[in-house]
Amino acid sequence: MDAKINWQNRMTFTASADSGFQLTLGTDPSVGGDNNGFRPMELLAIGLAGGTAMDVISILSKKRQDVTAFEVHLHAGRAEEHPKVFTNAKIEYHVSGHAVDEQAVKRAIELSADRYCPAQAMFKKIIPIDLKYFIYEDFGNNERNYIKSGNLVSTQ
């Protein structure tokens, strides 16, 4: 995999990779930026959340779960001093659907964490990652009812 960063001006950069897509990197005005793009550390968090999201929804689909909405929320703690590395991560999987099986959700998350997600495989070597899931019954019209939640063993 190759990536390329092109400086535009001040603290604005354009990033591209093998896929051909581009995005803007920027930073806060307090450090010379224009607040006009993703911060690099945000992209690391998005990569972790996005990778596991793709795994889990793919596995749930293969398990024929009737998922109508799916979100992954990630919170990464950071060191207070430079370099402000990630110190931990909490990943929450919010699964809405019709009669979604809790065991299928747990297994999908476990498979992502233990086998399929390269971002989790890398990050869990250096920081603890807590995994939590929430299951909701979807009633349509943006109405859902909380059914169950649980924690999976922290990985590291």
N, C-alpha and C positions, 0 to 999 in steps of 0.2 A: 504494500500500500504506500502510495506517495501522497504528500500534501505540499501545498505551496502557499506562501503568504506574501502578498504584495503590499508594500507601504503606499498609502494614498496621500496623506498629509497629517500633520500633528501626530496624534495617536490613533489614527484610523487606518485599518488594514483590510484587505480583501483576501479571504481564504478560499481555496479550492482544493479538491482532491480527485482521485481517480474517477469518481462518479460524474464529474463535470459540473456539479452544483457549486454555487458560490454563496458565501455569507460574509457579512461585515463584522469585524472585530473592532471594538471601541473600548473606551474607559471613561471614568468619571472626570468631570472638569477640574476637580481638585488636584488631579495628577496630569493635567495637560490634555485631557480628552474632550470630546464633544458629546459624550453620552449617546452615541449613535450606533451601537452594535453590542453583540454579545461579548462578555468578558471571557477570557480563555478558561478560567476555572468553572464558569457556568457551563461551558461546553463539555468539560469533563463530567460534571454532574448530569447533564442532559444525556451524554453518551451512556452512562451507567443506567439511568432510568429508562432510556429508550431501548437499550439492548435487552434488558430483562422484560420490558413491556412486550416487545415483539416476540420473545420466547414464550411468555405466559399466554398471550392471546392465541398464538399458533397452536400450542399444546391444548388449550381449552377447546379450540375449534376441532382439533382432531379427536378429542374426547366427546365431541358432539354436545357440548354444553351450550345452552341457549343464552348467550351473553348479548345484552342489548346496549350496554355502556361499560367502559373500562377506563380507569385512570390509574396512573402510578404517580405517587407523590414521593419526592426524595428530599430529605433534609440532611445536609452535610455540615457537621461542625468543623470549624476552622481554628487553627492556632492563632493566638493573639499577636504573636511576633512574626516578623519576616524570617523565613519564607512562610507565608500563611497557608500551610498545607492542610488538607483534610485530616481531621483527627478521628472521625467516626461518621457513619452514615446510617440513616433510618429510612427504610423503603416501605411504603404503604401501598398495597394493591387494593383498589376499590372495584369490586366486580358486581355489576347489576345484571339481572336477567330473570329468567323464568325457571324456578326449581333448580338453581345452580347447585351442584353437589360440592359440599365442603371438601371432601377427600380429593376430588378432582382439582380444586383450587390449590390445596396444599401441595399435591404432587406436582402440579405445573410449576409452582414457585420453587420447590425443591429441585426439580430438574434444571430449571434456569440457573439456580444458584450453584449447583454441584456439577453440572455437565455442560450446559450450552452457552452461557453468557461469558464471553471473554473479558468483558469489563469487570464483572463480579469476580472472576478468577484472579485478575490482577489486583483489584482493590482489596479483596479479603486477605491478601498476603501482607498488607500493610496497615489496615484499619479494621476495627470491628464493624460489621454490618448487621443491623437488626432488621428483621423482616416481619411485617405484620399484614394481615389481610382483613378485609371487611366484605361481607356478602350482603347484598340487598335484593329484595324481590321487586321487580319492575312492574308497576301498575299502569304504565303509559301516562301520557300528558305530563311528563316530567315529575311524576309521583313515584316514589319508591319507599319501601319499608325496610329498615335495618333488620337483618336476620341473625347474623352471627359474625364474630371476629375472633382472631386468634393470633398468637405469636409463634414464629418458628424459631428454632435455635439460632442464636447469633452466630454468624460465620466469621472466622478468621483463622 
